[in-house]
Amino acid sequence: MIRIMAAMLAFATLTACASPPPSTGDEVQRLASEILSLGPDVDPEEANRASRIAYSYTAQLVQEYEITDPPLIHNAKVNKGLRPRGLCWHWAEDIERRLKQENFQTLELHRAIANADNPFRIDHSTAIISRRGETLYDGVVLDPWRYGGVLFWSPLVEDTKYEWVPRDAVLQQRRVEQYGELLPYVSE
């Protein structure tokens, strides 16, 4: 059993610390085009602005978080107090907060969590941008944690590495589970 757990941990570590996909072309413009393709009522200026901010703010956070290692190693440093921030939920929270400052009229931000129900993998959080009024399932994942400060983005339906669930649904389920643990034992 210990060998199986060690093998699973090694596999999870190797896949989570994979190298980022190669850059081709103008990444900012490609993301802006993807955001614009979310619907005909998406403002092109907002799509461009959201894309520019997603890339420039990711670069700023790399400096602030002192990223020098792959994600799981950086996580260990944050958890030991050796780095200020940089867990996946920090990236998601900070990117979401920054983009919300723009008060977009045609775009909306969401948060999602993957692996919350998988005891063999750590939870992973991300921010998602969609057309206003749409769900996160219709949006684009913005995930700077996955490749250690290199912005990964993809339409959610094409992001097969994770099964994203709305953050509020995960947190509500956890509250229900924790409440159940707090109830006093009543014998029949």
C-alpha positions as CSV (number, residue, x, y, z in Angstrom):
1,M,0.0,0.0,0.0
2,I,2.8,2.4,0.8
3,R,4.5,1.7,-2.6
4,I,1.2,2.4,-4.3
5,M,0.8,5.7,-2.5
6,A,4.4,6.7,-3.2
7,A,4.0,5.9,-6.8
8,M,0.8,8.0,-7.0
9,L,2.5,10.9,-5.2
10,A,5.5,10.7,-7.6
11,F,3.1,10.7,-10.6
12,A,1.1,13.6,-9.3
13,T,4.3,15.6,-8.6
14,L,5.7,15.0,-12.1
15,T,2.4,15.8,-13.9
16,A,1.7,18.9,-11.8
17,C,5.2,20.3,-12.4
18,A,5.2,19.7,-16.2
19,S,6.8,22.3,-18.3
20,P,4.6,25.0,-19.8
21,P,3.4,24.7,-23.3
22,P,5.6,26.3,-25.9
23,S,4.8,29.9,-26.7
24,T,3.8,30.6,-30.3
25,G,2.8,34.0,-31.6
26,D,1.2,36.8,-29.7
27,E,-0.2,35.2,-26.6
28,V,-2.0,38.3,-25.5
29,Q,-3.8,38.7,-28.8
30,R,-4.7,35.0,-28.9
31,L,-6.3,35.2,-25.5
32,A,-8.1,38.4,-26.5
33,S,-9.5,36.7,-29.6
34,E,-10.6,33.7,-27.4
35,I,-12.4,36.0,-25.0
36,L,-14.0,37.9,-27.9
37,S,-15.2,34.6,-29.4
38,L,-17.4,34.1,-26.3
39,G,-20.2,35.9,-28.0
40,P,-21.2,38.7,-30.3
41,D,-22.0,41.1,-27.5
42,V,-18.5,40.9,-25.9
43,D,-16.9,44.4,-26.2
44,P,-13.6,44.0,-28.2
45,E,-11.9,46.7,-26.0
46,E,-12.9,44.8,-22.9
47,A,-11.6,41.5,-24.3
48,N,-8.3,43.2,-25.2
49,R,-8.0,44.9,-21.8
50,A,-8.8,41.6,-19.9
51,S,-6.2,39.8,-21.9
52,R,-3.5,42.4,-21.4
53,I,-4.2,42.5,-17.6
54,A,-4.3,38.7,-17.3
55,Y,-0.7,38.6,-18.8
56,S,0.8,41.7,-17.1
57,Y,-0.7,40.9,-13.7
58,T,0.5,37.4,-13.9
59,A,4.0,38.7,-14.5
60,Q,3.6,41.1,-11.6
61,L,2.5,38.3,-9.3
62,V,5.5,36.2,-10.3
63,Q,7.7,38.9,-8.8
64,E,5.5,39.5,-5.7
65,Y,5.2,35.8,-5.0
66,E,8.9,35.3,-5.6
67,I,8.3,32.4,-8.0
68,T,11.5,30.5,-8.7
69,D,10.3,26.9,-8.6
70,P,7.6,24.6,-10.1
71,P,4.2,24.9,-8.5
72,L,4.3,22.1,-5.9
73,I,7.8,23.1,-4.7
74,H,6.6,26.7,-4.4
75,N,3.5,25.5,-2.5
76,A,5.8,23.8,0.0
77,K,7.8,27.0,0.5
78,V,4.6,29.0,1.0
79,N,3.3,26.4,3.5
80,K,6.7,26.6,5.4
81,G,6.6,30.4,5.4
82,L,9.5,30.8,3.0
83,R,7.4,32.6,0.3
84,P,4.7,35.1,0.9
85,R,2.0,33.7,-1.5
86,G,1.6,31.6,-4.6
87,L,-0.8,28.7,-3.8
88,C,-3.3,28.2,-6.6
89,W,-6.1,29.9,-4.7
90,H,-3.8,33.0,-4.2
91,W,-3.4,33.2,-7.9
92,A,-7.1,32.8,-8.6
93,E,-8.1,35.3,-5.9
94,D,-5.6,37.9,-7.0
95,I,-6.3,37.6,-10.7
96,E,-10.1,37.7,-10.1
97,R,-9.8,40.7,-7.8
98,R,-7.6,42.6,-10.3
99,L,-9.9,41.9,-13.3
100,K,-13.0,42.8,-11.3
101,Q,-11.5,46.3,-10.7
102,E,-12.1,46.9,-14.4
103,N,-15.9,46.8,-13.9
104,F,-16.4,45.0,-17.3
105,Q,-19.9,45.5,-18.7
106,T,-19.8,42.5,-21.2
107,L,-17.6,40.1,-19.2
108,E,-18.0,38.3,-15.9
109,L,-15.5,36.6,-13.5
110,H,-16.0,33.2,-11.8
111,R,-14.1,31.0,-9.5
112,A,-13.8,27.2,-9.7
113,I,-12.2,24.3,-7.9
114,A,-11.1,20.9,-9.2
115,N,-10.2,17.8,-7.3
116,A,-12.2,18.7,-4.2
117,D,-13.7,15.3,-4.1
118,N,-10.5,13.4,-4.9
119,P,-8.6,12.3,-1.8
120,F,-5.5,11.5,-3.9
121,R,-5.1,14.9,-5.5
122,I,-4.8,18.4,-3.9
123,D,-7.6,20.9,-4.6
124,H,-6.9,23.3,-7.5
125,S,-8.4,26.7,-7.8
126,T,-8.7,29.0,-10.8
127,A,-10.4,32.1,-12.2
128,I,-12.6,31.9,-15.2
129,I,-13.8,34.7,-17.5
130,S,-17.0,34.5,-19.4
131,R,-19.5,36.6,-21.3
132,R,-21.8,38.5,-18.9
133,G,-24.7,36.3,-17.9
134,E,-23.0,33.0,-18.9
135,T,-21.8,30.3,-16.5
136,L,-18.2,29.4,-15.8
137,Y,-18.8,26.4,-18.1
138,D,-19.0,28.8,-21.0
139,G,-15.9,30.7,-20.1
140,V,-12.1,30.7,-20.4
141,V,-9.9,29.3,-17.6
142,L,-7.2,31.7,-16.5
143,D,-4.6,29.6,-14.6
144,P,-1.2,31.1,-13.8
145,W,-0.4,28.5,-11.1
146,R,-0.4,25.4,-13.4
147,Y,2.9,26.3,-15.0
148,G,4.5,28.3,-12.2
149,G,3.7,31.8,-13.3
150,V,3.2,31.2,-17.0
151,L,-0.5,32.0,-17.8
152,F,-2.3,28.9,-19.0
153,W,-5.7,29.6,-20.6
154,S,-8.2,27.5,-22.4
155,P,-11.9,27.3,-22.9
156,L,-13.2,25.4,-19.9
157,V,-14.7,22.7,-22.1
158,E,-11.2,22.0,-23.6
159,D,-9.4,21.9,-20.3
160,T,-9.4,18.2,-19.9
161,K,-6.8,18.1,-17.1
162,Y,-9.2,19.3,-14.5
163,E,-12.9,18.9,-13.8
164,W,-13.9,22.3,-12.7
165,V,-16.8,22.9,-10.2
166,P,-18.1,26.3,-9.1
167,R,-16.2,27.4,-6.0
168,D,-19.4,28.2,-4.2
169,A,-20.8,24.7,-4.7
170,V,-17.6,23.2,-3.3
171,L,-17.5,25.5,-0.3
172,Q,-21.2,24.8,0.4
173,Q,-20.6,21.1,0.3
174,R,-17.7,21.5,2.8
175,R,-19.9,23.6,5.1
176,V,-22.5,20.8,5.1
177,E,-19.9,18.2,5.8
178,Q,-18.4,20.2,8.6
179,Y,-21.8,21.0,10.1
180,G,-22.6,17.2,10.2
181,E,-19.3,16.6,12.0
182,L,-20.2,19.2,14.6
183,L,-23.7,17.8,15.4
184,P,-23.8,16.0,18.8
185,Y,-24.2,12.2,18.8
186,V,-27.8,11.2,19.6
187,S,-28.5,7.6,20.4
188,E,-31.8,6.0,19.5
